[in-house]
Amino acid sequence: MRLSELLVFDDIVIQCHDNPDADALASGYALYLFFKRAGKEPYFMYRGFNKIGKSNLMIMLSEMEIPVHYEPDFDRVPELLITVDCQYGQRNVTKTEAKNVAIIDHHQVTVELPKLSEVRSNIGSCATVVWDLMREEGFPINADKVLMTALYYGLYSDTNKLSEMAHPLDRDMSDSLMFNEALIKQMSNSNISLGELLITGRAFLSNEYIDKDRCMVVEAEACDPCILGVISDFVLETDKVDVCVAFYSSPLEVKFSVRSCSKEVHANELAAFLAEGLGGGGGHLYKAGGTIRPEKLSEPAKDVIMKRLHEYYEAYTIMYAKDTVLDRTGMKLYEKVPQQVGVVRLRDIFPEFTRVDIRTLEGDISTQVESDTFLMIGIEGEVYPIKEEKLRRSYEVSDKPYEHTFEYAPSVKNAVTGDRFEVCKFAKAAVGKGGARIWAKPLTNYVKLFTAWDEEKYYAGVPGDYIACREDDEHDIYIIRSTLFDQLYFEVK
C-alpha cells in the first residue's frame, strides 16, 4: 500500500492503540503531518481506559506539540480510520466504527487485514514503516527536526534503545535522521517511574537459574518493555550468568528481552527460537527481544519459555571447523553451478584505505578498501568481501551491469563521512567458472558452525540445510541453506 492511495478520502481519523507508547505516537504524528501537507484535516486520537501519564510520553507530547486527543467515548463514524502500530480488531485497540479501515503496523498479523494495509512484521518499529512510506511519497522528512526526533524516539523506544534492531531498514532510518539529542536524552532519563523501579527490584526475586547452561530467566510484572532491558542488562553482569531472558505477561502480549555474552549463543537467534510460531523476535548478536501472542499459548508463558530454552540448548551441536574433519558417510560429491553474481570493486566508489560499512539484510560488515578488495553480491542479495586473486580464479567478470532486485538492496557507507551508496548501481555481472567441488549432505539436527576464518561468529544450520566441505580442504566447512542448495550445486555422478 502507498500513502497516496489514502488521499482519496477527506474525513480521516488516525488511531493508535490504547495506552499508546512512543512508537505509536511518533507513527501517528508522522501520518498526521503527511495528510496535513496534502491539504487534509486529519484527526489523531487514542482511546481506552487510561490517559497518557508516563513522564517520558508527557515530555514527548509537550515538547513536540503532538496533537493527539484522548477520546474514550468517540462515536463519530469517519470515512477512513487508520489504525497505527496496531491492527483493527485486536484487543489492544478500542474498536471505532468506520466506513473504511486502513492498517499500518509492524507486529505479527493476528487479524484478517483489509485491502488498505501495510504490515511489516520483520521491522523493529512502526515509525520505520511510516518513515519508509513517507520517503516513497517524497515527503521532506529531513526538513522537520521535530518529526525526525519523534520518529527516532519511536524506533529507540520500541527496540530497547536500538539494541533490538534486526532489519537494515531500521538502521537506515536511524542513520538518516538528524534528531534533537538533548530531548532524546531527557525523555530517556524520564522513562522509569518509581513504581517501575520497584517492579525492577521485585523481578530479581523471581528467577530461575539453569546451571548447566549458565542461563537465568527473570519474570517481571507488566511494565514498559524498556524495563525488561534494564533487568536483563543488570542480570548479565552477574558471575556465572552468560544468558538472560527477562519477560512479562499481560492479557495483550508476552514481551521478552534476551541478553548474551556467550559467543555460542546469539541473542537474536535465541529470541527468534523462543517466539517461533507464537510471535516474533530479533535484534543483535548480544542484545535482542521479542513478543509472543498470549492467544497462541495453551500454558503459562514462563513454562513455554523454560521449555523452549531447554529445547534450544539441547538442539544444537557446536562445531569449530579448524578442529573438525567431517565424517563423509552419507555425503555426496557436488559441483558448483556456474552462477551469475554481482561484483563491485570498492576502489571505484571510495579512495583506497577508506573504512566502510556494508549494510545487507544479513547484517552489517566492516572492512577497509584496498586495491584488490571487491564485493560479491549473491543471488539473494547477500554481500561479502573477496580478494581479486580469488575472484579471478573462480569467476569471469564482464563489463555488463549487474541487474537484479532484492527485498533489501545492499549498500555501502563511508564510515567517516557517512556517505552511502547502493552497491548494485556499481556492480558488474560475473559468472562462476564452475569446477569447484564439495562434499555435502543434509543436516538432520541443529548446528552452530564456527568457520575456519571466523571463530567469533557462528553460522547456524537447521534440519534440511546442508553441511559441506571443499573437496580440496577438509577444514573449509560451511552451511548452505536448503532454499539455495539446488540453485548453487549439482551432484557429480
Sequence and secondary structure as in RCSB ss.txt:
>XXXX:A:sequence
MRLSELLVFDDIVIQCHDNPDADALASGYALYLFFKRAGKEPYFMYRGFNKIGKSNLMIMLSEMEIPVHYEPDFD
RVPELLITVDCQYGQRNVTKTEAKNVAIIDHHQVTVELPKLSEVRSNIGSCATVVWDLMREEGFPINADKVLMTA
LYYGLYSDTNKLSEMAHPLDRDMSDSLMFNEALIKQMSNSNISLGELLITGRAFLSNEYIDKDRCMVVEAEACDP
CILGVISDFVLETDKVDVCVAFYSSPLEVKFSVRSCSKEVHANELAAFLAEGLGGGGGHLYKAGGTIRPEKLSEP
AKDVIMKRLHEYYEAYTIMYAKDTVLDRTGMKLYEKVPQQVGVVRLRDIFPEFTRVDIRTLEGDISTQVESDTFL
MIGIEGEVYPIKEEKLRRSYEVSDKPYEHTFEYAPSVKNAVTGDRFEVCKFAKAAVGKGGARIWAKPLTNYVKLF
TAWDEEKYYAGVPGDYIACREDDEHDIYIIRSTLFDQLYFEVK
>XXXX:A:secstr
  GGGGGG SSEEEEE SS  HHHHHHHHHHHHHHHHTT   EEEE SS     HHHHHHHHHHT  EEE TT  
   SEEEEESS TTSTTS     SSEEEEE S   S   SSEEE TTSS HHHHHHHHHHHTT  GGG HHHHHH
HHHHHHHHTTTTTT  SHHHHHHHHH    HHHHHHHHTT   HHHHHHHHHHTTSEEEEGGGTEEEEEE S  H
HHHHHHHHHHHTSTT  EEEEEEE SS EEEEEEE  TTS HHHHHHHHHTTTEEEEE SSEEEEEE GGG SS 
HHHHHHHHHHHHHHHEEEEEGGG     TT EEEEE   EEEEEEGGGTS TT EEEEEETTEEEEEE  TTEEE
EE TTS EEEEEHHHHHHHEEEEEEE     SS  EEEETTT  EEEGGGG EEEEE    EEEEEE SSEEEEE
 TT SSSEEEE TTSEEEEETTEEEEEEEE HHHHHHHEEE  
